[in-house]
Each structure stands twice: as C-alpha cells, then as structure tokens.
C-alpha cells in the first residue's frame, strides 16, 4: 500500500497508523474493564486481538521487504515434525484451511501454483511470520496492563486469542517453510 513512498513519508504514516491502533487498544482496554461478564470479556478481547494484528499488517504495508536477521528464519534443531505435531500445528492447519480464514492471505498457499513460486512462497511465509511476531509483541503490552491490574479473566482471554491468532500462525508458517525448503530448495 505505502511501499512506493519515500522513507520520509513511510515513517510518519506508520506512526500515525500505530497511534490509531494504540488509541483503539487503550479504548478497548478501558471499555473491556467496564463489565466483567464472561461474554463481554471474550468479545472485547477478541476485538482487541484483531486490532493489535493490524500492527504487523500495517508494518508490511509500509515496509514490505523488511525482514528480521536471517538467523531468525533458520530451522532450530528442536523444530522437528514431532515438535510441530505435539504442539498441534497440523490440527491448527486443518481448521485454518477449512474455514473462512484461508481467504485472509492467499499468498501463503502453494496449491495450484507453479514450482517457480517456491522462492516467493518462502519469502511470503517469512513476511507472514514476522507480521504475527510484531502483532504478538504489541499484544504483550496490553497483556502486561491486564497483569499489573490483576484482570486475570482479560489476561487469559487475550492470551488465548493471541496464541490462536499469532503464535500458531507463526508456527504454521515456519513448519510450511521448512517443509517446502527441504523438499524443493535444498535439491
């Protein structure tokens, strides 16, 4: 969206967008504390989680080709198929591809693509993984406020949504990238 702009425009745009997300996060935080009914806690923390996902999305709308250091994307010795299986990543993937969520980011799907798309796919999974990491970090800020104020039900609800919307997508992107790289790029 903003990739074509100069850095002098990108940074202020991103700061304005992040200010808006932060304002909404604070607003949702205060609004969520106005009622302790379980459904209220779930609804507002669900909305809060999606609001905070915007941080990663907006970053890559502004800086599409920025990545973490390459060492971050390297497969660790513990990241085996068994590791991902024990964490339930294949089950998460099954739910994801059989729900409306599969329409959110079609760039990270290989079905129907040529083998030439493999390198693009690898980069797209890195971008998606990093986007979810950025969102997770912003979510931790709100979780910290819940923790300090001993709002345990809100902390638990936002933590569950953060795990579902950030941690599992990150793990899935890593698993998919490692599988594809092992199969196609190492040859």
Contact map, one row per residue, 1 for C-alpha under 8 A:
1111000000000000000000000000000000000000000000000000000000001100000000000000000000000000000000000000000000000000000000000000000000000000000000000000000000000000000000000000000000000000000
1111100001000000000000000000000000000000000000000000000000001110000000000000000000000000000000000000000000000000000000000000000000000000000000000000000000000000000000000000000000000000000
1111100001000000000000000000000000000000000000000000000000001111000000000000000000000000000000000000000000000000000000000000000000000000000000000000000000000000000000000000000000000000000
1111110000000000000000000000000000000000000000000000000000000000000000000000000000000000000000000000000000000000000000000000000000000000000000000000000000000000000000000000000000000000000
0111111011000000000000000000000000000000000000000000000000000000000000000000000000000000000000000000000000000000000000000000000000000000000000000000000000000000000000000000000000000000000
0001111111000000000000000000000000000000000000000000000000000000000000000000000000000000000000000000000000000000000000000000000000000000000000000000000000000000000000000000000000000000000
0000111111100000000000000000000000000000000000000000000000000000000000000000000000000000000000000000000000000000000000000000000000000000000000000000000000000000000000000000000000000000000
0000011111110000000000000000000000000000000000000000000000000000000000000000000000000000000000000000000000000000000000000000000000000000000000000000000000000000000000000000000000000000000
0000111111111000000000000000000000000000000000000000000000000000000000000000000000000000000000000000000000000000000000000000000000000000000000000000000000000000000000000000000000000000000
0110111111111100000000000000000000000000000000000000000000000110000000000000000000000000000000000000000000000000000000000000000000000000000000000000000000000000000000000000000000000000000
0000001111111110000000000000000000000000000000000000000000000000000000000000000000000000000000000000000000000000000000000000000000000000000000000000000000000000000000000000000000000000000
0000000111111111000000000000000000000000000000000000000000000000000000000000000000000000000000000000000000000000000000000000000000000000000000000000000000000000000000000000000000000000000
0000000011111111100000000000000000000000000000000000000000000000000000000000000000000000000000000000000000000000000000000000000000000000000000000000000000000000000000000000000000000000000
0000000001111111110000000000000000000000000000000000000001100100000000000000000000000000000000000000000000000000000000000000000000000000000000000000000000000000000000000000000000000000000
0000000000111111111000000000000000000000000000000000000000000000000000000000000000000000000000000000000000000000000000000000000000000000000000000000000000000000000000000000000000000000000
0000000000011111111100000000000000000000000000000000000000000000000000000000000000000000000000000000000000000000000000000000000000000000000000000000000000000000000000000000000000000000000
0000000000001111111110000000000000000000000000000000000001000000000000000000000000000000000000000000000000000000000000000000000000000000000000000000000000000000000000000000000000000000000
0000000000000111111111000000000000000000000000000000001000000000000000000000000000000000000000000000000000000000000000000000000000000000000000000000000000000000000000000000000000000000000
0000000000000011111111100000000000000000000000000000000000000000000000000000000000000000000000000000000000000000000000000000000000000000000000000000000000000000000000000000000000000000000
0000000000000001111111110000000000000000000000000000000000000000000000000000000000000000000000000000000000000000000000000000000000000000000000000000000000000000000000000000000000000000000
0000000000000000111111111000000000000000000000000011011000000000000000000000000000000000000000000000000000000000000000000000000000000000000000000000000000000000000000000000000000000000000
0000000000000000011111111100000000000000000000000000000000000000000000000000000000000000000000000000000000000000000000000000000000000000000000000000000000000000000000000000000000000000000
0000000000000000001111111110000000000000000000000000000000000000000000000000000000000000000000000000000000000000000000000000000000000000000000000000000000000000000000000000000000000000000
0000000000000000000111111111000000000000000000000010000000000000000000000000000000000000000000000000000000000000000000000000000000000000000000000000000000000000000000000000000000000000000
0000000000000000000011111111100000000000000000010011000000000000000000000000000000000000000000000000000000000000000000000000000000000000000001000000000000000000000000000000000000000000000
0000000000000000000001111111110000000000000000000000000000000000000000000000000000000000000000000000000000000000000000000000000000000000000000000000000000000000000000000000000000000000000
0000000000000000000000111111111000000000000000000000000000000000000000000000000000000000000000000000000000000000000000000000000000000000000000000000000000000000000000000000000000000000000
0000000000000000000000011111111100000000000110110000000000000000000000000000000000000000000000000000000000000000000000000000000000000000000000000000000000000000000000000000000000000000000
0000000000000000000000001111111110000000000000010000000000000000000000000000000000000000000000000000000000000000000000000000000000000000000001000000000000000000000000000000000000000000000
0000000000000000000000000111111111000000000000000000000000000000000000000000000000000000000000000000000000000000000000000000000000000000000000000000000000000000000000000000000000000000000
0000000000000000000000000011111111100000000100000000000000000000000000000000000000000000000000000000000000000000000000000000000000000000000000000000000000000000000000000000000000000000000
0000000000000000000000000001111111110001100110000000000000000000000000000000000000000000000000000000000000000000000000000000000000000000000000000000000001000000000000000000000000000000000
0000000000000000000000000000111111110000000000000000000000000000000000000000000000000000000000000000000000000000000000000000000000000000000000000000000000000000000000000000000000000000000
0000000000000000000000000000011111110000000000000000000000000000000000000000000000000000000000000000000000000000000000000000000000000000000000000000000000000000000000000000000000000000000
0000000000000000000000000000001111111001100000000000000000000000000000000000000000000000000000000000000000000000000000000000000000000000000000000000000000000000000000000000000000000000000
0000000000000000000000000000000111111101100000000000000000000000000000000000000000000000000000000000000000000000000000000000000000000000000000000000000000000000000000000000000000000000000
0000000000000000000000000000000000111111100000000000000000000000000000000000000000000000000000000000000000000000000000000000000000000000000000000000000000000000000000000000000000000000000
0000000000000000000000000000000000011111110000000000000000000000000000000000000000000000000000000000000000000000000000000000000000000000000000000000000000000000000000000000000000000000000
0000000000000000000000000000000000001111111000000000000000000000000000000000000000000000000000000000000000000000000000000000000000000000000000000000000000000000000000000000000000000000000
0000000000000000000000000000000100111111111100000000000000000000000000000000000000000000000000000000000000000000000000000000000000000000000000000000000000000000000000000000000000000000000
0000000000000000000000000000000100111111111110000000000000000000000000000000000000000000000000000000000000000000000000000000000000000000000000000000000011001000000000000000000000000000000
0000000000000000000000000000000000000111111111000000000000000000000000000000000000000000000000000000000000000000000000000000000000000000000000000000000001001000000000000000000000000000000
0000000000000000000000000000000000000011111111100000000000000000000000000000000000000000000000000000000000000000000000000000000000000000000000000000000000000000000000000000000000000000000
0000000000000000000000000001001100000001111111110000000000000000000000000000000000000000000000000000000000000000000000000000000000000000000000000000000000000000000000000000000000000000000
0000000000000000000000000001000100000000111111111000000000000000000000000000000000000000000000000000000000000000000000000000000000000000000000000000000001001100100000000000000000000000000
0000000000000000000000000000000000000000011111111100000000000000000000000000000000000000000000000000000000000000000000000000000000000000000000000000000000001100100000000000000000000000000
0000000000000000000000000001000000000000001111111110000000000000000000000000000000000000000000000000000000000000000000000000000000000000000000000000000000000000000000000000000000000000000
0000000000000000000000001001100000000000000111111111000000000000000000000000000000000000000000000000000000000000000000000000000000000000000000000000000000000100000000000000000000000000000
0000000000000000000000000000000000000000000011111111100000000000000000000000000000000000000000000000000000000000000000000000000000000000001000000000000000000100110010000000000000000000000
0000000000000000000000000000000000000000000001111111110000000000000000000000000000000000000000000000000000000000000000000000000000000000000000000000000000000000000000000000000000000000000
0000000000000000000010011000000000000000000000111111111000000000000000000000000000000000000000000000000000000000000000000000000000000000000000000000000000000000000000000000000000000000000
0000000000000000000010001000000000000000000000011111111100000000000000000000000000000000000000000000000000000000000000000000000000000011011000000000000000000000000000000000000000000000000
0000000000000000000000000000000000000000000000001111111110000000000000000000000000000000000000000000000000000000000000000000000000010011000000000000000000000000000001000000000000000000000
0000000000000000000010000000000000000000000000000111111111000000000000000000000000000000000000000000000000000000000000000000000000000010000000000000000000000000000000000000000000000000000
0000000000000000010010000000000000000000000000000011111111100000000000000000000000000000000000000000000000000000000000000000000000100110010000000000000000000000000000000000000000000000000
0000000000000000000000000000000000000000000000000001111111110000000000000000000000000000000000000000000000000000000000000000000001111110000000000000000000000000000000000000000000000000000
0000000000000000000000000000000000000000000000000000111111111000000000000000000000000000000000000000000000000000000000000000000000100000000000000000000000000000000000000000000000000000000
0000000000000100100000000000000000000000000000000000011111111100000000000000000000000000000000000000000000000000000000000000000000000000000000000000000000000000000000000000000000000000000
0000000000000100000000000000000000000000000000000000001111111111000000000000000000000000000000000000000000000000000000000000000000100000000000000000000000000000000000000000000000000000000
0000000000000000000000000000000000000000000000000000000111111111110000000000000000000000000000000000000000000000000000000000001000100000000000000000000000000000000000000000000000000000000
1110000000000000000000000000000000000000000000000000000011111111000000000000000000000000000000000000000000000000000000000000000000000000000000000000000000000000000000000000000000000000000
1110000001000100000000000000000000000000000000000000000001111111000000000000000000000000000000000000000000000000000000000000000000000000000000000000000000000000000000000000000000000000000
0110000001000000000000000000000000000000000000000000000000111111110000000000000000000000000000000000000000000000000000000000000000000000000000000000000000000000000000000000000000000000000
0010000000000000000000000000000000000000000000000000000000111111110000000000000000000000000000000000000000000000000000000000001000000000000000000000000000000000000000000000000000000000000
0000000000000000000000000000000000000000000000000000000000010011111000000000000000000000000000000000000000000000000000000000001000000000000000000000000000000000000000000000000000000000000
0000000000000000000000000000000000000000000000000000000000010011111100000000000000000000000000000000000000000000000000000000000000000000000000000000000000000000000000000000000000000000000
0000000000000000000000000000000000000000000000000000000000000000111111000000000000000000000000000000000000000000000000000000011001000000000000000000000000000000000000000000000000000000000
0000000000000000000000000000000000000000000000000000000000000000011111011000000000000000000000000000000000000000000000000000000001000000000000000000000000000000000000000000000000000000000
0000000000000000000000000000000000000000000000000000000000000000001111111000000000000000000000000000000000000000000000000000000000000000000000000000000000000000000000000000000000000000000
0000000000000000000000000000000000000000000000000000000000000000001111111100000000000000000000000000000000000000000000000000000000000000000000000000000000000000000000000000000000000000000
0000000000000000000000000000000000000000000000000000000000000000000011111100000000000000000000000000000000000000000000000000000000000000000000000000000000000000000000000000000000000000000
0000000000000000000000000000000000000000000000000000000000000000000111111100000000000000000000000000000000000000000000000000000000000000000000000000000000000000000000000000000000000000000
0000000000000000000000000000000000000000000000000000000000000000000111111110000000000000000000000000000000000000000000000000010000000000000000000000000000000000000000000000010000000000000
0000000000000000000000000000000000000000000000000000000000000000000001111111000000000000000000000000000000000000000000000000000000000000000000000000000000000000000000000000000000000000000
0000000000000000000000000000000000000000000000000000000000000000000000001111101000000000000000000000000000000000000000000000000000000000000000000000000000000000000000000000010001000000000
0000000000000000000000000000000000000000000000000000000000000000000000000111111000000000000000000000000000000000000000000000000000000000000000000000000000000000000000000000000000000000000
0000000000000000000000000000000000000000000000000000000000000000000000000011111100000000000000000000000000000000000000000000000000000000000000000000000000000000000000000000000000000000000
0000000000000000000000000000000000000000000000000000000000000000000000000001111100100000000000000000000000000000000000000000000000000000000000000000000000000000000000000000000000000000000
0000000000000000000000000000000000000000000000000000000000000000000000000011111111110000000000000000000000000000000000000000000000000000000000000000000000000000000000000000000000000000000
0000000000000000000000000000000000000000000000000000000000000000000000000000111111110000000000000000000000000000000000000000000000000000000000000000000000000000000000000000000000000000000
0000000000000000000000000000000000000000000000000000000000000000000000000000001111111000000000000000000000000000000000000000000000000000000000000000000000000000000000000000001000000000000
0000000000000000000000000000000000000000000000000000000000000000000000000000001111111100000000000000000000000000000000000000000000000000000000000000000000000000000000000000000000000000000
0000000000000000000000000000000000000000000000000000000000000000000000000000011111111110000000000000000000000000000000000000000000000000000000000000000000000000000000000000000000000000000
0000000000000000000000000000000000000000000000000000000000000000000000000000001111111111110000000000000000000000000000000000000000000000000000000000000000000000000000000010001000000000000
0000000000000000000000000000000000000000000000000000000000000000000000000000000011111111110000000000000000000000000000000000000000000000000000000000000000000000000000000000000000000000000
0000000000000000000000000000000000000000000000000000000000000000000000000000000001111111100000000000000000000000000000000000000000000000000000000000000000000000000000000000000000000000000
0000000000000000000000000000000000000000000000000000000000000000000000000000000000111111100000000000000000000000000000000000000000000000000000000000000000000000000000000000000000000000000
0000000000000000000000000000000000000000000000000000000000000000000000000000000000011111111100000000000000000000000000000000000000000000000000000000000000000000000000000000000000000000000
0000000000000000000000000000000000000000000000000000000000000000000000000000000000011111111110000000000000000000000000000000000000000000000000000000000000000000000000010011000000000000000
0000000000000000000000000000000000000000000000000000000000000000000000000000000000011001111111000000000000000000000000000000000000000000000000000000000000000000000000000001000000000000000
0000000000000000000000000000000000000000000000000000000000000000000000000000000000000001111111100000000000000000000000000000000000000000000000000000000000000000000000000000000000000000000
0000000000000000000000000000000000000000000000000000000000000000000000000000000000000001111111110000000000000000000000000000000000000000000000000000000000000000000000010000000000000000000
0000000000000000000000000000000000000000000000000000000000000000000000000000000000000000111111111000000000000000000000000000000000000000000000000000000000000000000000000001000000000000000
0000000000000000000000000000000000000000000000000000000000000000000000000000000000000000011111111100000000000000000000000000000000000000000000000000000000000000000000000000000000000000000
0000000000000000000000000000000000000000000000000000000000000000000000000000000000000000001111111110000000000000000000000000000000000000000000000000000000000000000000000000000000000000000
0000000000000000000000000000000000000000000000000000000000000000000000000000000000000000000111111111110000000000000000000000000000000000000000000000000000000000000000000000000000000000000
0000000000000000000000000000000000000000000000000000000000000000000000000000000000000000000011111111110000000000000000000000000000000000000000000000000000000000000000000000000000000000000
0000000000000000000000000000000000000000000000000000000000000000000000000000000000000000000001111111010000000000000000000000000000000000000000000000000000000000000000000000000000000000000
0000000000000000000000000000000000000000000000000000000000000000000000000000000000000000000000111111110000000000000000000000000000000000000000000000000000000000000000000000000000000000000
0000000000000000000000000000000000000000000000000000000000000000000000000000000000000000000000011111111100000000000000000000000000000000000000000000000000000000000000000000000000000000000
0000000000000000000000000000000000000000000000000000000000000000000000000000000000000000000000011011111100000000000000000000000000000000000000000000000000000000000000000000000000000000000
0000000000000000000000000000000000000000000000000000000000000000000000000000000000000000000000011111111111000000000000000000000000000000000000000000000000000000000000000000000000000000000
0000000000000000000000000000000000000000000000000000000000000000000000000000000000000000000000000001111111000000000000000000000000000000000000000000000000000000000000000000000000000000000
0000000000000000000000000000000000000000000000000000000000000000000000000000000000000000000000000001111111000000000000000000000000000000000000000000000000000000000000000000000000000000000
0000000000000000000000000000000000000000000000000000000000000000000000000000000000000000000000000000011111110000000000000000000000000000000000000000000000000000000000000000000000000000000
0000000000000000000000000000000000000000000000000000000000000000000000000000000000000000000000000000011111111000000000000000000000000000000000000000000000000000000000000000000000000000000
0000000000000000000000000000000000000000000000000000000000000000000000000000000000000000000000000000000011111000000000001001000000000000000000000000000000000000000000000000000000000000000
0000000000000000000000000000000000000000000000000000000000000000000000000000000000000000000000000000000011111100000000001001100000000000000000000000000000000000000000000000000000000000000
0000000000000000000000000000000000000000000000000000000000000000000000000000000000000000000000000000000001111110000000001000000000000000000000000000000000000000000000000000000000000000000
0000000000000000000000000000000000000000000000000000000000000000000000000000000000000000000000000000000000011111100011001000000000000000000000000000000000000000000000000000000000000000000
0000000000000000000000000000000000000000000000000000000000000000000000000000000000000000000000000000000000001111100000000000000000000000000000000000000000000000000000000000000000000000000
0000000000000000000000000000000000000000000000000000000000000000000000000000000000000000000000000000000000000111110000000000000000000000000000000000000000000000000000000000000000000000000
0000000000000000000000000000000000000000000000000000000000000000000000000000000000000000000000000000000000000111111110000000000000000000000000000000000000000000000000000000000000000000000
0000000000000000000000000000000000000000000000000000000000000000000000000000000000000000000000000000000000000001111111000000000000000000000000000000000000000000000000000000000000000000000
0000000000000000000000000000000000000000000000000000000000000000000000000000000000000000000000000000000000000000111111000000000000000000000000000000000000000000000000000000000000000000000
0000000000000000000000000000000000000000000000000000000000000000000000000000000000000000000000000000000000000000111111110000000000000000000000000000000000000000000000000000000000000000000
0000000000000000000000000000000000000000000000000000000000000000000000000000000000000000000000000000000000000100111111111000000000000000000000000000000000000000000000000000000000000000000
0000000000000000000000000000000000000000000000000000000000000000000000000000000000000000000000000000000000000100011111111100000000000000000000000000000000000000000000000000000000010001100
0000000000000000000000000000000000000000000000000000000000000000000000000000000000000000000000000000000000000000000111111110000000000000000000000000000000000000000000000000000000000000100
0000000000000000000000000000000000000000000000000000000000000000000000000000000000000000000000000000000000000000000111111111000000000000000000000000000000000000000000000000000000000000000
0000000000000000000000000000000000000000000000000000000000000000000000000000000000000000000000000000000000111100000011111111100000000000000000000000000000000000000000000000000010000000000
0000000000000000000000000000000000000000000000000000000000000000000000000000000000000000000000000000000000000000000001111111110000000000000000000000000000000000000000000000000010011000000
0000000000000000000000000000000000000000000000000000000000000000000000000000000000000000000000000000000000000000000000111111111000000000000000000000000000000000000000000000000000000000000
0000000000000000000000000000000000000000000000000000000000000000000000000000000000000000000000000000000000110000000000011111111100000000000000000000000000000000000000000000000000000000000
0000000000000000000000000000000000000000000000000000000000000000000000000000000000000000000000000000000000010000000000001111111110000000000000000000000000000000000000000000110110000000000
0000000000000000000000000000000000000000000000000000000000000000001000001000000000000000000000000000000000000000000000000111111111000000000000000000000000000000000000000000110000000000000
0000000000000000000000000000000000000000000000000000000000010001101000000000000000000000000000000000000000000000000000000011111111100000000000000000000000000000000000000000000000000000000
0000000000000000000000000000000000000000000000000000000000000000000000000000000000000000000000000000000000000000000000000001111111110000000000000000000000000000000000000100100000000000000
0000000000000000000000000000000000000000000000000000000000000000000000000000000000000000000000000000000000000000000000000000111111111000000000000000000000000000000000001110110000000000000
0000000000000000000000000000000000000000000000000000000100000000001100000000000000000000000000000000000000000000000000000000011111111100000000000000000000000000000000000100000000000000000
0000000000000000000000000000000000000000000000000000001110110000000000000000000000000000000000000000000000000000000000000000001111111110000000000000000000000000000000000000000000000000000
0000000000000000000000000000000000000000000000000000100100000000000000000000000000000000000000000000000000000000000000000000000111111111000000000000000000000000000011101100000000000000000
0000000000000000000000000000000000000000000000000000000100000000000000000000000000000000000000000000000000000000000000000000000011111111100000000000000000000000000001100100000000000000000
0000000000000000000000000000000000000000000000000000001100000000000000000000000000000000000000000000000000000000000000000000000001111111110000000000000000000000000000000000000000000000000
0000000000000000000000000000000000000000000000000001111100000000000000000000000000000000000000000000000000000000000000000000000000111111111000000000000000000000000001000000000000000000000
0000000000000000000000000000000000000000000000000001100000000000000000000000000000000000000000000000000000000000000000000000000000011111111100000000000000000000010001100000000000000000000
0000000000000000000000000000000000000000000000000000000000000000000000000000000000000000000000000000000000000000000000000000000000001111111110000000000000000000000000000000000000000000000
0000000000000000000000000000000000000000000000000001001000000000000000000000000000000000000000000000000000000000000000000000000000000111111111000000000000000000000000000000000000000000000
0000000000000000000000000000000000000000000000001001000000000000000000000000000000000000000000000000000000000000000000000000000000000011111111100000000000000100010000000000000000000000000
0000000000000000000000000000000000000000000000000000000000000000000000000000000000000000000000000000000000000000000000000000000000000001111111110000000000000000000000000000000000000000000
0000000000000000000000000000000000000000000000000000000000000000000000000000000000000000000000000000000000000000000000000000000000000000111111111000000000000000000000000000000000000000000
0000000000000000000000001000100000000000000000000000000000000000000000000000000000000000000000000000000000000000000000000000000000000000011111111100000000000000000000000000000000000000000
0000000000000000000000000000000000000000000000000000000000000000000000000000000000000000000000000000000000000000000000000000000000000000001111111110000000100110000000000000000000000000000
0000000000000000000000000000000000000000000000000000000000000000000000000000000000000000000000000000000000000000000000000000000000000000000111111111000000000000000000000000000000000000000
0000000000000000000000000000000000000000000000000000000000000000000000000000000000000000000000000000000000000000000000000000000000000000000011111111100000000000000000000000000000000000000
0000000000000000000000000000000000000000000000000000000000000000000000000000000000000000000000000000000000000000000000000000000000000000000001111111111101100000000000000000000000000000000
0000000000000000000000000000000000000000000000000000000000000000000000000000000000000000000000000000000000000000000000000000000000000000000000111111111100100000000000000000000000000000000
0000000000000000000000000000000000000000000000000000000000000000000000000000000000000000000000000000000000000000000000000000000000000000000000011111111000000000000000000000000000000000000
0000000000000000000000000000000000000000000000000000000000000000000000000000000000000000000000000000000000000000000000000000000000000000000000001111111000000000000000000000000000000000000
0000000000000000000000000000000000000000000000000000000000000000000000000000000000000000000000000000000000000000000000000000000000000000000000000111111100000000000000000000000000000000000
0000000000000000000000000000000000000000000000000000000000000000000000000000000000000000000000000000000000000000000000000000000000000000000000000111111111100000000000000000000000000000000
0000000000000000000000000000000000000000000000000000000000000000000000000000000000000000000000000000000000000000000000000000000000000000000000000110011111110000000000000000000000000000000
0000000000000000000000000000000000000000100000000000000000000000000000000000000000000000000000000000000000000000000000000000000000000000000000000000001111111000000000000000000000000000000
0000000000000000000000000000000100000000110010000000000000000000000000000000000000000000000000000000000000000000000000000000000000000000000000000100001111111100000000000000000000000000000
0000000000000000000000000000000000000000000000000000000000000000000000000000000000000000000000000000000000000000000000000000000000000000000000100110001111111110000000000000000000000000000
0000000000000000000000000000000000000000000000000000000000000000000000000000000000000000000000000000000000000000000000000000000000000000000000000000000111111111000000000000000000000000000
0000000000000000000000000000000000000000110011000000000000000000000000000000000000000000000000000000000000000000000000000000000000000000000000000000000011111111100000000000000000000000000
0000000000000000000000000000000000000000000011011000000000000000000000000000000000000000000000000000000000000000000000000000000000000000001000100000000001111111110000000000000000000000000
0000000000000000000000000000000000000000000000000000000000000000000000000000000000000000000000000000000000000000000000000000000000000000000000100000000000111111111000000000000000000000000
0000000000000000000000000000000000000000000000000000000000000000000000000000000000000000000000000000000000000000000000000000000000000000000000000000000000011111111100000000000000000000000
0000000000000000000000000000000000000000000011001000000000000000000000000000000000000000000000000000000000000000000000000000000000000000000000000000000000001111111111000000000000000000000
0000000000000000000000000000000000000000000000001000000000000000000000000000000000000000000000000000000000000000000000000000000000000001001000000000000000000111111111100000000000000000000
0000000000000000000000000000000000000000000000000000000000000000000000000000000000000000000000000000000000000000000000000000000000000000000000000000000000000011111111110000000000000000000
0000000000000000000000000000000000000000000000000000000000000000000000000000000000000000000000000000000000000000000000000000000000000000000000000000000000000001111111111000000000000000000
0000000000000000000000000000000000000000000000001000000000000000000000000000000000000000000000000000000000000000000000000000000000010000000000000000000000000000111111111000000000000000000
0000000000000000000000000000000000000000000000000000100000000000000000000000000000000000000000000000000000000000000000000000000000011011000000000000000000000000111111111100000000000000000
0000000000000000000000000000000000000000000000000000000000000000000000000000000000000000000000000000000000000000000000000000000000011001000000000000000000000000011111111110000000000000000
0000000000000000000000000000000000000000000000000000000000000000000000000000000000000000100100000000000000000000000000000000000000000000000000000000000000000000001111111111000000000000000
0000000000000000000000000000000000000000000000000000000000000000000000000000000000000000000000000000000000000000000000000000000010010000000000000000000000000000000111111111100000000000000
0000000000000000000000000000000000000000000000000000000000000000000000000000000000000000000000000000000000000000000000000000000111011000000000000000000000000000000001111111110000000000000
0000000000000000000000000000000000000000000000000000000000000000000000000000000000010000100000000000000000000000000000000000000010000000000000000000000000000000000000111111111000000000000
0000000000000000000000000000000000000000000000000000000000000000000000000000000000000000110010000000000000000000000000000000000000000000000000000000000000000000000000011111111100000000000
0000000000000000000000000000000000000000000000000000000000000000000000000000000000000000000000000000000000000000000000000000110110000000000000000000000000000000000000001111111110000000000
0000000000000000000000000000000000000000000000000000000000000000000000001010000000000000000000000000000000000000000000000000110010000000000000000000000000000000000000000111111111000000000
0000000000000000000000000000000000000000000000000000000000000000000000000000000010010000000000000000000000000000000000000000000000000000000000000000000000000000000000000011111111100000000
0000000000000000000000000000000000000000000000000000000000000000000000000000000000000000000000000000000000000000000000000000100000000000000000000000000000000000000000000001111111110000000
0000000000000000000000000000000000000000000000000000000000000000000000000000000000000000000000000000000000000000000000001100100000000000000000000000000000000000000000000000111111111000000
0000000000000000000000000000000000000000000000000000000000000000000000000010000000000000000000000000000000000000000000000000000000000000000000000000000000000000000000000000011111111100000
0000000000000000000000000000000000000000000000000000000000000000000000000000000000000000000000000000000000000000000000000000000000000000000000000000000000000000000000000000001111111110000
0000000000000000000000000000000000000000000000000000000000000000000000000000000000000000000000000000000000000000000001000100000000000000000000000000000000000000000000000000000111111111100
0000000000000000000000000000000000000000000000000000000000000000000000000000000000000000000000000000000000000000000000000100000000000000000000000000000000000000000000000000000011111111110
0000000000000000000000000000000000000000000000000000000000000000000000000000000000000000000000000000000000000000000000000000000000000000000000000000000000000000000000000000000001111111111
0000000000000000000000000000000000000000000000000000000000000000000000000000000000000000000000000000000000000000000000000000000000000000000000000000000000000000000000000000000000111111111
0000000000000000000000000000000000000000000000000000000000000000000000000000000000000000000000000000000000000000000001000000000000000000000000000000000000000000000000000000000000011111111
0000000000000000000000000000000000000000000000000000000000000000000000000000000000000000000000000000000000000000000001100000000000000000000000000000000000000000000000000000000000011111111
0000000000000000000000000000000000000000000000000000000000000000000000000000000000000000000000000000000000000000000000000000000000000000000000000000000000000000000000000000000000001111111
0000000000000000000000000000000000000000000000000000000000000000000000000000000000000000000000000000000000000000000000000000000000000000000000000000000000000000000000000000000000000111111
